Amino acid sequence: MALVGGMTVMDRRLLFALLLLVAGSMAARGQEDSGFLSPQYLYLDMPLVEMPYQQAAVGTTGGFFPSYMNPGMGFSLTLSGDFYTAAHWGLTKISYSQDPQRQRMWSRLAIYGFDLITTWLPFSNSWLHEEYHRAVMTLRGVNSFDEVLLCRIGSSTISVSHETDEDMAMLCNQYHPDFIRLMAAGLEGQTMQNLQMHRDEFFHHHHLNHEVILLTNALNNTAYLAMCGWGWADEDTREMNAHETTIAERDFTGMDLMAWAHGLFNPDTPYAARGIHPTGSGINRYITSEDLSPEAIRYLRRQTFVDLINCLSPLMIGISRFDLGDHWGGRLYGNFALRHYLTSFGDDNSLELLFQLLRPERHPLNAYLVLHNYNNYRHPFAGLEVGLVDLPLWEGRLLLSPNLHGWMQPETFLTSQARPGGSVTLRLAANLKQGSDPYALCIPYLEVGYKTQGWVAGNVYLDASPLFNAGLRWRL
C-alpha cells in the first residue's frame, strides 16, 4: 500500500510551496544554470521483452498479452521514467512569456505542478511503487490489481488488492525472503526511479527539472518509515480494517513497513498466526505497532533516519554536474548520490560516483562506480559495482553498456554468515545512424546477463537467474 506514495496531500502542498519559492527566487536573480535549459534531444526507452520474468507473468495472468498488465521491475521503471521525461520535455516547449526569466520560472512551475497533480495516475511514481510490489507477487504466481488504475484523485491511500489469503500465506510460509522483499519493494521502486533520473540527467543532459519528483520520492520513503516507526499509521490501519468487509478489496499488507519489520524479526511465524480479521472473514493481514517488538520499533526508527541520505545529492536540487578539469584529451565532469534501500535481509546504503568525459567531435565516455554497504541486524558487508554507459564501438554504430557487480551479502537478517555473489549484464544497442548525425532516431537494444543468489535493486529475483531484455530507444 502507498499513502499517496508515502506522503499526505498536505505534505505535498508544503513541498510545492517551498519549491515555488525556490523557483521564484532563481528567476528573480536571473540565474542561468543548465537546469533551466530545454533539452535539444529527448531519449525514451520502449521495452518489449523482459525475460525470464515475463514467463512468470504469462503463467500468472494466463496469456502473453495479458502478461503486460503485470510489468516487471525494469519494465515499470522505464515506463514511469518515460512518463515524466516526455511530460517535462513537453512542458518546456510551451510558450509562457516573452521574457526569458519568466519563461524559465513558469516552465519550472508547470513541471512542479504536473508532478504533484499526477501522482494518482497510471505511470506515476505511485503506480511504480505498486507495480514493484506486484512484480514480486507475480514471480510466485500471485495475481493482483493495482488500484492506481482507478485514478482516485485525492485518495489518501492506494492499495494492491484482489489477492487471496491463501496466496499471502503461501508467500509468507514458503518464500519468506521474497515475502520480506515484497513489503519494501514499493520504496525500492521509487529509489530506483531517482537513480535512473540521476543517470539520465547526468549522462544525457536532459535538463528537465525533475526536482519535485526526485524530492517527493525521497521524502515519501522517509515519511512512510516515520509513520510506521512511530505508530502514526495505526489509526489508518484500524479504519481500513473497519471498512474493508470483503477479502478482495483488502490491500495485500496494509502499512508496508510495519509488515517489513515484522517479517524480519519473525521469520518463523506462520501467516495464520496473525489471527482472524475483525469482521470475522479471512486473516487479519495488517500489522500495527502493537504487533511489533520494541527491537523492531527501534530498528524502524533507525532506518527512518538512515533513509534521509536519499536526499544527499546535488542532482536532487538541479545541480547536474561538477567540472573536474581537463583530462585524457577532454573535459571531465562528475557528480555523486547516496542511496538507501530496504532489502530482504536489512538494508543497503550506497555511494554512487558518476563520471563523464566530453571530447571534441567524439562520443562522450560515461562511467559510474557504486560502493555498497549491505547490513543485516548487526553486521555490515561490502559490495562494489562498476559500469559504462553507451561506450561507442565501430565508430559509434554500436553502443555498449556493461555492468559488473560483486558482493558479500548476509544470508538472513539475524545471521552473522555472509554469502559471496555477483552479477554481470551487457547491453548492446545498434545505433543505425545516417550521415553525420551521431545518433539514430531509433536504436534497438538487447540486454543479457546473469546474477547469482542475492538481492539486487531492480532485479525481482533473489535466486540465481539469467537475464534477457530487448527494446527500442527513441531519440526525439
LODREN-132626 format. One record per residue (C-alpha): x, y negated, z negated; residue number from 0; residue in one letter. Coordinates in Angstrom, 2 decimals, always signed. Layout:
% residues N
X  Y  Z  NUM  A;
...
END
This chain:
% residues 476
+0.00  +0.00  +0.00  0  M;
+1.06  -3.57  +0.64  1  A;
-0.11  -6.56  -1.35  2  L;
-0.27  -8.64  +1.84  3  V;
+3.19  -7.22  +2.40  4  G;
+4.01  -7.77  -1.27  5  G;
+3.22  -11.49  -1.68  6  M;
-0.02  -13.12  -2.66  7  T;
-1.68  -15.74  -0.47  8  V;
-0.66  -18.40  -3.00  9  M;
+2.98  -17.28  -2.76  10  D;
+2.78  -17.80  +1.00  11  R;
+1.30  -21.26  +0.64  12  R;
+4.12  -22.28  -1.68  13  L;
+6.69  -20.82  +0.71  14  L;
+5.13  -22.63  +3.66  15  F;
+5.12  -25.94  +1.73  16  A;
+8.80  -25.53  +0.91  17  L;
+9.77  -24.76  +4.49  18  L;
+7.64  -27.65  +5.76  19  L;
+9.70  -30.00  +3.60  20  L;
+12.93  -28.42  +4.85  21  V;
+11.87  -28.75  +8.49  22  A;
+10.75  -32.34  +7.99  23  G;
+13.99  -33.34  +6.32  24  S;
+16.05  -31.70  +9.07  25  M;
+14.11  -33.56  +11.74  26  A;
+14.37  -36.83  +9.85  27  A;
+18.14  -36.50  +9.71  28  R;
+18.23  -35.70  +13.42  29  G;
+20.15  -32.52  +12.73  30  Q;
+21.35  -30.88  +15.94  31  E;
+22.08  -27.36  +14.75  32  D;
+21.76  -24.43  +17.13  33  S;
+18.68  -23.19  +15.27  34  G;
+16.63  -25.91  +16.99  35  F;
+17.59  -24.85  +20.49  36  L;
+15.24  -22.93  +22.73  37  S;
+16.91  -19.71  +23.96  38  P;
+17.97  -19.51  +27.58  39  Q;
+17.10  -15.80  +27.77  40  Y;
+14.75  -13.59  +25.81  41  L;
+15.61  -9.93  +25.14  42  Y;
+12.78  -7.49  +24.42  43  L;
+13.03  -3.72  +23.99  44  D;
+10.34  -1.32  +25.14  45  M;
+10.88  +2.12  +23.53  46  P;
+9.49  +5.07  +25.47  47  L;
+10.67  +8.22  +23.72  48  V;
+11.76  +8.86  +20.13  49  E;
+12.83  +12.48  +19.61  50  M;
+12.62  +14.76  +17.70  51  P;
+10.22  +12.64  +15.62  52  Y;
+7.71  +12.45  +18.47  53  Q;
+7.39  +16.23  +18.43  54  Q;
+6.25  +15.98  +14.81  55  A;
+3.84  +13.19  +15.77  56  A;
+2.36  +15.34  +18.54  57  V;
+1.81  +18.16  +16.07  58  G;
+0.23  +15.79  +13.54  59  T;
-2.08  +13.92  +15.93  60  T;
-2.83  +16.80  +18.30  61  G;
-1.58  +15.32  +21.57  62  G;
+1.21  +13.48  +23.37  63  F;
-0.61  +10.20  +23.97  64  F;
-2.24  +10.15  +20.50  65  P;
+1.27  +10.54  +19.05  66  S;
+1.98  +6.92  +19.99  67  Y;
-0.57  +5.92  +17.33  68  M;
+1.91  +7.30  +14.79  69  N;
+5.10  +5.50  +15.82  70  P;
+8.40  +6.43  +14.23  71  G;
+10.55  +4.07  +12.23  72  M;
+12.64  +2.92  +15.17  73  G;
+9.61  +2.57  +17.43  74  F;
+7.58  +0.44  +15.00  75  S;
+10.62  -1.68  +14.10  76  L;
+11.17  -2.51  +17.78  77  T;
+7.50  -3.31  +18.45  78  L;
+7.26  -5.61  +15.43  79  S;
+10.52  -7.32  +16.36  80  G;
+9.25  -7.90  +19.91  81  D;
+6.01  -9.33  +18.48  82  F;
+7.84  -12.05  +16.55  83  Y;
+10.56  -12.67  +19.11  84  T;
+8.11  -13.17  +22.00  85  A;
+5.78  -15.36  +19.93  86  A;
+8.59  -17.53  +18.57  87  H;
+10.05  -17.93  +22.06  88  W;
+6.66  -18.93  +23.46  89  G;
+6.10  -21.47  +20.71  90  L;
+9.40  -23.17  +21.54  91  T;
+8.18  -23.65  +25.13  92  K;
+5.13  -25.71  +24.19  93  I;
+5.49  -29.49  +24.52  94  S;
+4.52  -31.11  +21.22  95  Y;
+6.15  -34.52  +21.61  96  S;
+8.31  -36.55  +23.97  97  Q;
+10.57  -37.41  +21.06  98  D;
+13.30  -34.71  +20.75  99  P;
+13.36  -34.84  +16.95  100  Q;
+9.59  -34.49  +16.64  101  R;
+9.60  -31.75  +19.26  102  Q;
+12.09  -29.77  +17.19  103  R;
+10.14  -30.31  +13.98  104  M;
+6.74  -29.33  +15.42  105  W;
+8.22  -26.33  +17.22  106  S;
+9.68  -25.10  +13.96  107  R;
+6.46  -25.69  +12.04  108  L;
+4.40  -23.89  +14.71  109  A;
+6.61  -20.84  +14.28  110  I;
+6.36  -21.04  +10.50  111  Y;
+2.58  -21.26  +10.66  112  G;
+2.33  -18.36  +13.09  113  F;
+4.36  -16.10  +10.80  114  D;
+2.20  -16.86  +7.78  115  L;
-1.15  -16.58  +9.55  116  I;
-0.47  -13.36  +11.48  117  T;
+0.65  -11.24  +8.52  118  T;
-2.68  -9.36  +8.54  119  W;
-2.45  -8.47  +12.25  120  L;
-1.10  -5.39  +14.07  121  P;
+2.66  -5.53  +14.83  122  F;
+3.25  -7.98  +11.96  123  S;
+5.58  -7.26  +9.05  124  N;
+2.62  -5.86  +7.06  125  S;
+1.90  -3.45  +9.92  126  W;
+5.57  -2.46  +9.97  127  L;
+5.51  -1.92  +6.19  128  H;
+2.63  +0.52  +6.51  129  E;
+3.97  +2.28  +9.61  130  E;
+7.19  +3.13  +7.76  131  Y;
+5.04  +4.85  +5.13  132  H;
+3.08  +6.68  +7.83  133  R;
+6.21  +7.88  +9.61  134  A;
+7.33  +9.84  +6.55  135  V;
+3.88  +11.45  +6.25  136  M;
+3.72  +12.21  +9.99  137  T;
+7.05  +14.01  +9.79  138  L;
+5.46  +16.51  +7.40  139  R;
+2.20  +16.87  +9.34  140  G;
+0.06  +14.44  +7.32  141  V;
-2.12  +12.13  +9.41  142  N;
-3.28  +8.76  +8.10  143  S;
-4.82  +5.44  +9.08  144  F;
-3.13  +2.02  +8.91  145  D;
-5.79  -0.45  +7.76  146  E;
-3.83  -3.37  +9.21  147  V;
-5.57  -2.33  +12.44  148  L;
-8.84  -3.57  +10.92  149  L;
-7.47  -7.17  +10.88  150  C;
-8.95  -8.02  +7.49  151  R;
-7.70  -11.59  +7.43  152  I;
-7.11  -12.85  +3.90  153  G;
-7.28  -9.44  +2.23  154  S;
-5.01  -9.24  -0.82  155  S;
-4.29  -5.51  -0.38  156  T;
-3.76  -3.34  +2.69  157  I;
-3.96  +0.45  +2.47  158  S;
-2.83  +3.52  +4.34  159  V;
-5.90  +5.73  +3.97  160  S;
-7.57  +8.98  +5.09  161  H;
-5.04  +11.38  +3.56  162  E;
-6.37  +14.32  +1.58  163  T;
-5.32  +15.10  -1.98  164  D;
-4.09  +18.47  -0.74  165  E;
-1.75  +16.73  +1.70  166  D;
-0.35  +14.46  -1.01  167  M;
+0.12  +17.41  -3.35  168  A;
+1.98  +19.29  -0.60  169  M;
+4.35  +16.37  -0.07  170  L;
+4.99  +15.95  -3.78  171  C;
+5.43  +19.63  -4.64  172  N;
+7.21  +20.94  -1.53  173  Q;
+9.11  +17.91  -0.16  174  Y;
+9.81  +15.84  -3.23  175  H;
+12.77  +13.83  -1.79  176  P;
+10.55  +12.85  +1.16  177  D;
+7.76  +12.05  -1.30  178  F;
+10.01  +9.62  -3.19  179  I;
+11.28  +8.08  +0.05  180  R;
+7.66  +7.71  +1.22  181  L;
+6.89  +5.38  -1.70  182  M;
+9.72  +2.97  -0.90  183  A;
+9.56  +3.24  +2.89  184  A;
+7.48  +0.06  +3.34  185  G;
+10.15  -2.08  +1.71  186  L;
+12.77  -0.26  +3.76  187  E;
+10.96  -1.30  +6.94  188  G;
+10.86  -4.98  +6.02  189  Q;
+14.56  -4.96  +5.09  190  T;
+15.36  -3.23  +8.39  191  M;
+13.42  -5.95  +10.21  192  Q;
+15.68  -8.56  +8.64  193  N;
+18.74  -6.56  +9.65  194  L;
+17.58  -6.34  +13.26  195  Q;
+16.63  -10.03  +13.45  196  M;
+20.00  -10.99  +11.96  197  H;
+21.86  -8.97  +14.56  198  R;
+19.73  -10.23  +17.46  199  D;
+20.26  -13.83  +16.37  200  E;
+24.00  -13.40  +15.92  201  F;
+24.80  -11.29  +18.98  202  F;
+22.19  -12.57  +21.47  203  H;
+21.94  -16.23  +20.37  204  H;
+18.15  -16.25  +20.27  205  H;
+17.86  -19.38  +18.06  206  H;
+14.22  -18.68  +17.30  207  L;
+13.76  -20.00  +13.76  208  N;
+13.00  -16.69  +12.08  209  H;
+13.47  -18.21  +8.60  210  E;
+9.88  -17.70  +7.39  211  V;
+9.59  -14.05  +8.37  212  I;
+13.09  -13.34  +7.00  213  L;
+12.38  -15.03  +3.67  214  L;
+8.91  -13.53  +3.48  215  T;
+10.27  -10.01  +3.95  216  N;
+12.95  -10.52  +1.30  217  A;
+10.70  -12.24  -1.23  218  L;
+7.83  -9.81  -0.59  219  N;
+10.01  -6.92  -1.67  220  N;
+11.27  -8.64  -4.79  221  T;
+7.78  -9.82  -5.76  222  A;
+6.41  -6.30  -5.30  223  Y;
+9.13  -4.88  -7.55  224  L;
+8.41  -7.53  -10.19  225  A;
+4.67  -6.86  -10.13  226  M;
+5.32  -3.19  -10.76  227  C;
+8.21  -3.59  -13.19  228  G;
+6.31  -5.95  -15.49  229  W;
+2.93  -4.22  -15.10  230  G;
+1.25  -7.20  -13.41  231  W;
-0.27  -4.89  -10.79  232  A;
-2.10  -2.66  -13.31  233  D;
-5.30  -4.69  -13.14  234  E;
-5.35  -4.40  -9.34  235  D;
-4.93  -0.64  -9.69  236  T;
-7.86  -0.37  -12.10  237  R;
-10.05  -2.41  -9.75  238  E;
-9.17  -0.18  -6.80  239  M;
-9.97  +2.95  -8.76  240  N;
-13.31  +1.48  -9.77  241  A;
-14.37  +0.58  -6.21  242  H;
-12.91  +3.45  -4.15  243  E;
-15.56  +6.10  -4.63  244  T;
-14.51  +8.42  -1.76  245  T;
-11.19  +10.17  -1.21  246  I;
-10.91  +8.99  +2.42  247  A;
-10.93  +5.28  +1.53  248  E;
-8.19  +5.56  -1.11  249  R;
-4.65  +4.43  -0.45  250  D;
-2.08  +7.19  -0.33  251  F;
-0.37  +5.99  -3.52  252  T;
-1.58  +2.62  -4.84  253  G;
+1.29  +0.43  -6.02  254  M;
+4.26  +1.78  -4.10  255  D;
+6.99  +1.11  -6.60  256  L;
+5.16  +2.45  -9.63  257  M;
+4.93  +5.73  -7.73  258  A;
+8.56  +5.50  -6.58  259  W;
+9.88  +5.11  -10.13  260  A;
+7.55  +7.83  -11.42  261  H;
+8.80  +10.23  -8.74  262  G;
+12.45  +9.53  -9.52  263  L;
+12.10  +10.12  -13.25  264  F;
+9.66  +13.06  -13.00  265  N;
+10.97  +15.25  -10.16  266  P;
+9.44  +18.47  -11.51  267  D;
+5.97  +17.16  -12.37  268  T;
+3.31  +18.70  -10.10  269  P;
+0.95  +16.31  -8.33  270  Y;
-2.13  +17.72  -10.06  271  A;
-0.72  +16.58  -13.42  272  A;
-1.93  +13.07  -12.56  273  R;
-5.37  +14.20  -13.60  274  G;
-8.86  +13.65  -12.23  275  I;
-9.86  +10.38  -10.58  276  H;
-12.00  +8.11  -12.82  277  P;
-15.00  +8.76  -10.55  278  T;
-14.64  +12.50  -11.15  279  G;
-13.85  +13.17  -7.48  280  S;
-10.33  +14.08  -6.48  281  G;
-6.94  +13.44  -8.06  282  I;
-6.05  +10.15  -9.74  283  N;
-3.37  +9.14  -7.21  284  R;
-2.45  +5.76  -8.63  285  Y;
+0.35  +5.26  -11.16  286  I;
+0.28  +2.36  -13.65  287  T;
+2.91  +1.09  -16.06  288  S;
+1.23  +3.19  -18.77  289  E;
+2.34  +6.31  -16.87  290  D;
+6.00  +5.23  -16.75  291  L;
+8.60  +5.93  -19.41  292  S;
+10.49  +2.99  -20.98  293  P;
+13.54  +4.09  -18.97  294  E;
+11.58  +3.96  -15.71  295  A;
+10.25  +0.49  -16.51  296  I;
+13.72  -0.80  -17.32  297  R;
+15.01  +0.71  -14.09  298  Y;
+12.28  -1.01  -12.03  299  L;
+13.09  -4.34  -13.67  300  R;
+16.79  -3.89  -12.95  301  R;
+16.01  -3.15  -9.31  302  Q;
+13.94  -6.35  -9.16  303  T;
+16.99  -8.47  -9.99  304  F;
+19.30  -6.49  -7.68  305  V;
+16.80  -6.94  -4.85  306  D;
+17.46  -10.69  -4.83  307  L;
+20.68  -10.02  -2.91  308  I;
+18.49  -9.65  +0.20  309  N;
+18.32  -13.46  +0.25  310  C;
+22.11  -13.84  +0.27  311  L;
+22.95  -14.53  +3.89  312  S;
+23.41  -17.79  +5.84  313  P;
+21.22  -16.20  +8.52  314  L;
+18.26  -16.41  +6.14  315  M;
+18.23  -20.20  +6.45  316  I;
+19.10  -20.52  +10.12  317  G;
+22.91  -20.68  +9.93  318  I;
+23.66  -18.26  +12.73  319  S;
+27.48  -18.17  +12.76  320  R;
+30.79  -19.47  +11.44  321  F;
+33.69  -20.42  +13.72  322  D;
+36.73  -18.33  +12.81  323  L;
+39.06  -19.92  +15.35  324  G;
+40.93  -18.76  +18.45  325  D;
+41.88  -15.07  +18.52  326  H;
+42.63  -12.48  +21.24  327  W;
+42.08  -14.83  +24.13  328  G;
+38.72  -16.15  +22.97  329  G;
+36.76  -17.81  +20.20  330  R;
+35.91  -15.60  +17.21  331  L;
+32.69  -16.07  +15.21  332  Y;
+31.46  -14.31  +12.10  333  G;
+28.66  -14.07  +9.56  334  N;
+27.55  -11.80  +6.72  335  F;
+24.49  -10.41  +4.94  336  A;
+23.85  -8.49  +1.72  337  L;
+21.05  -5.92  +1.60  338  R;
+19.31  -3.78  -0.97  339  H;
+17.31  -0.65  -0.11  340  Y;
+15.35  +1.68  -2.35  341  L;
+16.15  +5.27  -1.41  342  T;
+15.15  +8.85  -2.15  343  S;
+17.90  +9.05  -4.80  344  F;
+18.04  +5.49  -6.15  345  G;
+19.29  +2.54  -4.14  346  D;
+21.78  +1.38  -1.52  347  D;
+23.48  -2.01  -1.80  348  N;
+25.38  -3.02  +1.31  349  S;
+27.54  -5.82  +2.66  350  L;
+27.39  -6.33  +6.44  351  E;
+30.04  -8.31  +8.30  352  L;
+29.23  -9.47  +11.85  353  L;
+31.84  -10.47  +14.44  354  F;
+31.61  -11.82  +17.99  355  Q;
+34.47  -12.71  +20.32  356  L;
+33.44  -15.06  +23.13  357  L;
+35.81  -15.15  +26.09  358  R;
+35.60  -17.33  +29.22  359  P;
+33.94  -15.60  +32.19  360  E;
+33.76  -12.28  +30.35  361  R;
+31.19  -10.35  +28.34  362  H;
+31.28  -11.01  +24.59  363  P;
+32.71  -8.39  +22.25  364  L;
+30.29  -7.63  +19.39  365  N;
+31.10  -5.62  +16.27  366  A;
+29.81  -5.05  +12.75  367  Y;
+31.18  -3.43  +9.60  368  L;
+28.94  -2.32  +6.71  369  V;
+30.18  -1.36  +3.24  370  L;
+27.62  +0.79  +1.39  371  H;
+27.29  +1.34  -2.34  372  N;
+24.90  +4.24  -2.99  373  Y;
+23.63  +4.56  -6.55  374  N;
+21.53  +7.05  -8.44  375  N;
+20.57  +6.54  -12.08  376  Y;
+24.11  +6.42  -13.47  377  R;
+26.67  +6.97  -10.71  378  H;
+27.88  +4.89  -7.72  379  P;
+29.10  +6.39  -4.44  380  F;
+30.60  +4.79  -1.33  381  A;
+29.87  +4.71  +2.37  382  G;
+31.28  +2.97  +5.44  383  L;
+29.59  +2.12  +8.75  384  E;
+31.11  +0.57  +11.87  385  V;
+29.58  -0.21  +15.22  386  G;
+29.86  -2.07  +18.51  387  L;
+27.00  -3.75  +20.38  388  V;
+26.84  -3.81  +24.20  389  D;
+30.52  -3.09  +24.87  390  L;
+30.90  -3.67  +28.64  391  P;
+32.23  -0.85  +30.81  392  L;
+32.70  -0.66  +34.59  393  W;
+32.67  -4.44  +34.98  394  E;
+29.62  -4.74  +32.74  395  G;
+27.42  -2.29  +34.65  396  R;
+27.30  -0.04  +31.59  397  L;
+26.81  -1.32  +28.05  398  L;
+27.96  +0.97  +25.24  399  L;
+26.77  +0.68  +21.61  400  S;
+28.39  +3.30  +19.35  401  P;
+27.84  +3.64  +15.59  402  N;
+29.84  +5.72  +13.11  403  L;
+28.64  +6.15  +9.55  404  H;
+30.20  +8.19  +6.76  405  G;
+29.15  +8.53  +3.12  406  W;
+29.19  +10.22  -0.23  407  M;
+25.60  +10.28  -1.49  408  Q;
+24.13  +11.67  -4.72  409  P;
+22.15  +14.86  -4.31  410  E;
+19.36  +13.65  -6.61  411  T;
+18.52  +10.71  -8.86  412  F;
+19.65  +12.35  -12.11  413  L;
+22.71  +14.33  -10.99  414  T;
+26.40  +13.47  -11.06  415  S;
+27.06  +15.55  -7.95  416  Q;
+27.60  +13.95  -4.53  417  A;
+27.42  +15.35  -1.03  418  R;
+29.58  +14.09  +1.87  419  P;
+27.83  +13.32  +5.12  420  G;
+27.73  +11.15  +8.15  421  G;
+26.11  +10.23  +11.40  422  S;
+27.14  +9.23  +14.89  423  V;
+24.97  +7.54  +17.51  424  T;
+25.73  +6.38  +21.01  425  L;
+23.50  +4.08  +23.04  426  R;
+24.27  +3.72  +26.74  427  L;
+22.48  +1.06  +28.80  428  A;
+22.57  +0.75  +32.59  429  A;
+22.98  -2.93  +33.44  430  N;
+21.66  -2.86  +37.02  431  L;
+22.73  -6.41  +37.74  432  K;
+22.86  -8.05  +41.12  433  Q;
+25.15  -10.77  +42.37  434  G;
+26.94  -13.00  +39.86  435  S;
+24.29  -12.73  +37.15  436  D;
+25.94  -10.88  +34.21  437  P;
+22.72  -9.13  +33.13  438  Y;
+19.84  -7.45  +34.94  439  A;
+16.16  -8.17  +34.43  440  L;
+15.51  -4.59  +33.27  441  C;
+18.14  -2.47  +31.52  442  I;
+17.19  +1.20  +30.88  443  P;
+18.92  +2.86  +27.96  444  Y;
+19.47  +6.26  +26.37  445  L;
+20.49  +6.82  +22.76  446  E;
+21.79  +10.12  +21.42  447  V;
+23.16  +11.04  +18.03  448  G;
+23.33  +13.39  +15.10  449  Y;
+23.22  +12.99  +11.34  450  K;
+23.97  +15.43  +8.55  451  T;
+21.79  +15.74  +5.46  452  Q;
+21.42  +12.38  +3.76  453  G;
+19.48  +9.11  +3.66  454  W;
+20.00  +6.53  +6.42  455  V;
+17.90  +3.36  +6.60  456  A;
+15.53  +3.51  +9.54  457  G;
+16.00  +7.25  +10.14  458  N;
+12.99  +9.19  +8.86  459  V;
+14.91  +12.46  +8.46  460  Y;
+16.58  +13.32  +5.15  461  L;
+17.63  +16.70  +6.56  462  D;
+20.25  +17.11  +9.28  463  A;
+18.79  +16.07  +12.60  464  S;
+19.70  +15.23  +16.21  465  P;
+18.54  +12.01  +17.86  466  L;
+17.36  +11.23  +21.37  467  F;
+15.73  +7.91  +22.24  468  N;
+15.02  +6.25  +25.57  469  A;
+13.54  +2.93  +26.62  470  G;
+13.89  -0.28  +28.56  471  L;
+15.36  -3.63  +27.61  472  R;
+13.92  -6.66  +29.37  473  W;
+15.76  -9.93  +29.79  474  R;
+13.29  -12.73  +30.50  475  L;
END
